[in-house]
Amino acid sequence: RRHSFPTRRSSDLADLILCAPVIAKEARELRVPLKAHYAHLLVHGALHAQGWDHEADDEALAMEARETAILRALGLHDPYAR
């Protein structure tokens, strides 16, 4: 499971919590490198902490595009490539 928790401290954005065994299992199932999957989930969680969401279709498309742009800038694959 993955969660982000906004903090009350002004200097911090959020705490991101990732479950290592779940992330490893997902990476195997998705057939993506473990480091790339961690990067994707950290970017995803950081965007949530900044107020991004994917409840509505237009929000999901915008968030996915932002995630993809960040990951590509880091030299990583598009996790949403079909």
N, C-alpha and C positions, 0 to 999 in steps of 0.2 A: 504494500500500500504506500501511497505517496500523499503527503500533505504539506501545505505551507501554512505557517502561522504568523500573521502580522504581529509585530512586537509593539510595545507601548513606549519603548525608548526611541528618542528622536534620532539618534545616530545610527540605528539599525533599521534595515528594511524588513526583514523577516527571518524566521528560522525555517529551514527546509529540512524535512526528515524523510530519509529514504531507507527502505528495508533491503539490506544487501542480498539476502537469499531470493527475495521476490524479483529484484532487479536482475540478478544473474539468470533466473529462470526465464524471465521475459526476453532478455537478450538472446538466449539460446533459441527460444520459440520463434522470435522474429528474425533470427539468423543475422544479427548485427553485432559488431564488436562491443564488448562490455563497456569500454571507455566511451564509445559513441552514445550508447544508451544512457549512461550516467549523464553525459553532457546534455543530451536532449531533455532529460527529466529535470536537471538543474535549471536549464533555460526556461522550460515550461513552468516550473515552480516560481522562478523569479518573476516571470511575466504575471502570474496570478497575484503575487505579492504587490505588484505595481498596479493592480486593478484590472488586468486583462481577464477575459472570461470566454467561455465557449458554449454557453447555454443556448444561444440562438445561432442559426446557420450563418448569418453574416458575421457574428462575433467569432465563430469558429474559423471561418475562412481568413479573417483578419489576423487572428492569433496564430494560426498555422503559417501564414505568410511571414509574420514577424519571426517566429521560431526558425523557419527555414532560412531566412536572411541571416540571422545571427549564427546559426550552425554552419552555413556556407562560408561566412566570414572567418570562422574558426577552422575551415578546411574539412568540414564533416558533411556527410550525406544529408539529403532531404528525408526526414523520417516519414513524410507523408507522400512520398513518390509512389504512384500507383503502378 
